[in-house]
Amino acid sequence: METEAILFGDRNGPWERPLFSMPQLLLGNTLLPCSLFRAADFRRTRGYDPRMEPGWEDFDLWLSLLELGLRAHRVPEALFRYRVRAGSRSGRMKSGDWRRAYVRLLRNHPRLFLSHPQILPRYALRWLAGRPGPP
């Protein structure tokens, strides 16, 4: 479960994100880093993958939870504030970091990606360009 969110710091205002869809999520994480889930469901996954360095552990975990058959739901109220600042962890990722993260996601969740073949060409183009997020 996640909520609407407000950005503050270097950017201010509503955090505009598309509603959940699996193909959109596979192209780039659209779920909040503070999404809620049951502890029992977390224990059914392998948890946060330390090989996701230098980032995207949360993205990998969301995919693991969705592979269990869980669904994403958004509460239509802004209950989360997210600070945007220069030099953040994700902001420091370089194109090689993005490529390694994409490859690790593909290795960790091959069945999930193969079950949505329509996104694989777009995903490959993003990987080759080393660009984050949805097109």
PASEDREN-641770 format. One record per atom (N, C-alpha, C): x, y, z. Coordinates in steps of 0.1 Angstrom, whole numbers, padded with zeros to 4 digits, always signed. Layout:
<atoms>
XYZ...
</atoms>
This chain:
<atoms>
+0008-0012+0000+0000+0000+0000+0009+0012+0000+0005+0022-0008+0012+0035-0008+0002+0046-0008+0007+0059-0007-0001+0070-0007+0003+0080-0018-0004+0091-0019+0000+0102-0027+0012+0108-0019+0020+0116-0025+0032+0122-0018+0034+0136-0022+0041+0143-0014+0045+0157-0016+0060+0158-0016+0066+0165-0026+0080+0167-0027+0083+0180-0020+0095+0181-0013+0100+0193-0007+0115+0193-0008+0121+0205-0007+0135+0207-0008+0138+0213-0021+0147+0207-0030+0150+0212-0043+0139+0212-0053+0129+0204-0050+0116+0205-0058+0105+0205-0048+0094+0212-0052+0083+0213-0042+0070+0210-0050+0060+0204-0043+0047+0202-0049+0044+0187-0049+0032+0184-0055+0028+0170-0056+0038+0161-0064+0040+0149-0059+0049+0140-0066+0040+0133-0076+0041+0137-0089+0032+0131-0099+0038+0118-0104+0030+0107-0102+0034+0094-0105+0022+0087-0112+0024+0078-0121+0012+0071-0127+0006+0062-0117-0006+0058-0120-0012+0048-0112-0005+0035-0115-0006+0025-0106+0002+0013-0108-0003+0005-0120+0007+0001-0127+0005-0010-0138+0018-0017-0138+0017-0030-0140+0029-0039-0140+0039-0035-0151+0034-0033-0163+0044-0029-0174+0051-0016-0171+0043-0006-0166+0049+0007-0162+0059+0005-0151+0056-0003-0141+0065-0005-0130+0078-0012-0135+0077-0021-0144+0089-0028-0149+0098-0019-0157+0093-0008-0162+0101+0001-0169+0108+0011-0160+0103+0012-0148+0110+0021-0138+0101+0022-0126+0107+0022-0114+0100+0022-0102+0090+0034-0101+0078+0031-0099+0068+0041-0097+0061+0040-0083+0066+0031-0075+0061+0030-0061+0070+0038-0051+0063+0042-0041+0071+0050-0031+0081+0042-0023+0091+0048-0018+0101+0041-0010+0095+0037+0004+0084+0043+0008+0079+0040+0021+0066+0032+0020+0064+0025+0010+0052+0017+0008+0051+0007+0020+0038+0004+0023+0036-0005+0035+0033-0019+0030+0037-0029+0037+0033-0043+0034+0034-0051+0047+0028-0063+0048+0028-0071+0060+0042-0077+0062+0046-0078+0075+0059-0084+0078+0059-0098+0074+0048-0105+0074+0048-0119+0070+0051-0120+0055+0046-0111+0047+0049-0111+0033+0063-0108+0030+0069-0099+0038+0084-0096+0037+0092-0109+0039+0088-0116+0050+0095-0129+0053+0094-0139+0042+0084-0138+0033+0082-0147+0022+0091-0144+0011+0098-0132+0011+0107-0128+0001+0121-0131+0006+0131-0128-0002+0145-0129+0003+0150-0116+0009+0140-0106+0011+0143-0093+0017+0151-0084+0007+0157-0075+0013+0165-0065+0005+0178-0072+0000+0180-0071-0013+0191-0077-0019+0204-0068-0019+0214-0072-0011+0226-0064-0010+0233-0062-0023+0230-0071-0033+0237-0070-0046+0231-0058-0055+0220-0052-0050+0214-0041-0057+0222-0028-0055+0234-0029-0050+0242-0017-0048+0246-0011-0062+0245+0002-0064+0243+0013-0055+0229+0017-0052+0219+0010-0055+0206+0014-0053+0195+0005-0058+0183+0009-0056+0171+0002-0061+0167-0010-0053+0172-0012-0040+0168-0023-0032+0153-0023-0030+0147-0011-0028+0132-0011-0027+0125-0015-0039+0130-0011-0051+0124-0015-0063+0124-0031-0065+0135-0036-0062+0137-0051-0062+0128-0058-0052+0126-0052-0040+0117-0058-0030+0103-0057-0035+0098-0045-0041+0085-0044-0046+0082-0055-0056+0092-0058-0065+0090-0068-0075+0088-0082-0069+0096-0084-0058+0095-0097-0051+0082-0099-0045+0076-0088-0039+0063-0089-0033+0052-0091-0043+0053-0084-0054+0043-0086-0065+0044-0100-0071+0056-0106-0072+0057-0120-0077+0050-0130-0068+0048-0126-0055+0040-0135-0046+0025-0134-0049+0021-0125-0058+0007-0124-0061+0000-0112-0053+0008-0104-0046+0003-0093-0039+0000-0082-0049-0009-0073-0045-0013-0062-0054-0009-0049-0048-0007-0039-0056-0004-0025-0052-0017-0017-0051-0018-0009-0040-0030-0001-0038-0025+0013-0033-0031+0023-0039-0027+0037-0035-0039+0044-0028-0035+0049-0016-0045+0057-0008-0045+0071-0014-0057+0076-0018-0057+0089-0025-0056+0101-0016-0046+0101-0008-0043+0112+0001-0028+0113+0003-0023+0125+0003-0009+0128+0005-0005+0126+0019+0000+0114+0023+0004+0111+0036+0020+0109+0038+0027+0113+0027+0041+0111+0027+0048+0123+0021+0059+0128+0028+0067+0139+0022+0080+0134+0019+0085+0137+0007+0098+0132+0002+0107+0143-0001+0119+0143+0006+0129+0154+0004+0137+0151-0009+0138+0161-0018+0146+0161-0030+0158+0170-0027+0170+0164-0029+0182+0172-0027+0193+0168-0037+0201+0177-0041+0213+0174-0049+0222+0165-0041+0228+0156-0049+0238+0147-0042+0231+0135-0035+0218+0133-0037+0212+0121-0031+0218+0108-0037+0215+0097-0030+0220+0084-0035+0216+0081-0049+0203+0082-0052+0199+0079-0066+0204+0090-0076+0205+0102-0071+0211+0113-0080+0225+0111-0084+0233+0103-0076+0247+0101-0078+0249+0089-0087+0239+0081-0090+0240+0070-0099+0244+0074-0113+0254+0068-0119+0259+0070-0132+0253+0060-0142+0255+0062-0155+0249+0052-0165+0253+0038-0162+0265+0036-0158+0270+0022-0156+0262+0016-0144+0259+0025-0134+0252+0020-0122+0238+0016-0126+0231+0024-0135+0218+0021-0139+0218+0008-0147+0228+0006-0155+0228-0007-0163+0230-0019-0153+0239-0018-0143+0240-0029-0134+0227-0031-0126+0220-0021-0122+0208-0022-0115+0197-0029-0124+0196-0025-0137+0187-0031-0146+0190-0046-0148+0203-0049-0149+0207-0063-0151+0203-0072-0139+0206-0066-0127+0203-0073-0115+0188-0076-0114+0180-0066-0117+0165-0068-0117+0161-0079-0126+0166-0079-0138+0163-0089-0148+0167-0103-0143+0179-0104-0136+0183-0117-0131+0175-0121-0119+0171-0112-0111+0163-0115-0099+0149-0119-0102+0143-0113-0113+0129-0115-0116+0127-0119-0131+0133-0129-0136+0132-0132-0150+0118-0136-0155+0111-0143-0146+0097-0147-0150+0088-0135-0151+0090-0126-0142+0081-0114-0142+0083-0106-0154+0096-0104-0158+0099-0096-0171+0094-0104-0183+0096-0117-0183+0092-0125-0195+0077-0126-0196+0070-0124-0185+0055-0125-0186+0050-0112-0191+0058-0102-0194+0054-0089-0200+0063-0086-0212+0063-0094-0222+0072-0093-0233+0071-0079-0241+0059-0073-0240+0057-0060-0247+0067-0049-0242+0072-0051-0230+0081-0040-0224+0095-0043-0227+0099-0055-0230+0113-0059-0231+0121-0050-0242+0115-0047-0254+0123-0039-0263+0125-0025-0257+0115-0019-0251+0117-0006-0245+0127-0006-0233+0126-0017-0225+0135-0019-0214+0149-0020-0219+0151-0027-0230+0165-0029-0235+0170-0016-0240+0162-0007-0246+0167+0006-0251+0171+0014-0239+0163+0014-0228+0166+0022-0216+0179+0017-0210+0181+0004-0210+0193-0002-0204+0205+0002-0213+0204+0001-0226+0215+0005-0234+0219+0020-0232+0209+0028-0230+0211+0043-0229+0216+0046-0215+0214+0036-0205+0217+0039-0191+0208+0050-0185+0196+0050-0189+0187+0060-0184+0177+0054-0174+0175+0062-0163+0165+0057-0153+0151+0059-0156+0142+0052-0149+0128+0055-0149+0121+0052-0162+0108+0054-0161+0099+0051-0173+0102+0061-0185+0100+0056-0197+0102+0064-0209+0092+0076-0209
</atoms>
